[in-house]
């Protein structure tokens, strides 16, 4: 059985993925259980509570941002 993949950009790099949702992509990137991480899709921050329902589409631009502590 062939997996359906989409081509997206993650932090500026092209990536083919079989992830259908933002949550699946976060798991692939080992970010699903990481605190202090935000993900934007096409320049819009997607709340973590929406990740399971947010579908990825060909051409989406995904930016992963981590919080940094300091002053």
HUBEL-V505226 format. One record per pair of residues at least 4 apart in sequence whose ideal C-beta (glycine too) atoms are under 6 Angstrom apart, sorted by the first residue. I is the first residue (numbers start at 1). GAP is how many residues later the second one is. If there is no record, write none. Layout:
BEGIN
<<I	GAP> <I	GAP>>
END
This chain:
BEGIN
<<3	15> <5	11> <5	13> <6	50> <6	52> <7	9> <7	51> <8	7> <8	52> <8	54> <9	5> <9	52> <10	5> <10	52> <11	52> <11	53> <19	5> <19	6> <19	9> <20	4> <21	31> <21	33> <21	34> <22	24> <22	29> <22	32> <23	28> <23	29> <26	5> <26	6> <27	5> <31	6> <36	30> <36	31> <37	29> <38	7> <38	27> <39	7> <39	25> <40	4> <40	5> <40	23> <41	5> <41	19> <41	21> <42	19> <46	4> <46	8> <50	4> <56	4>>
END
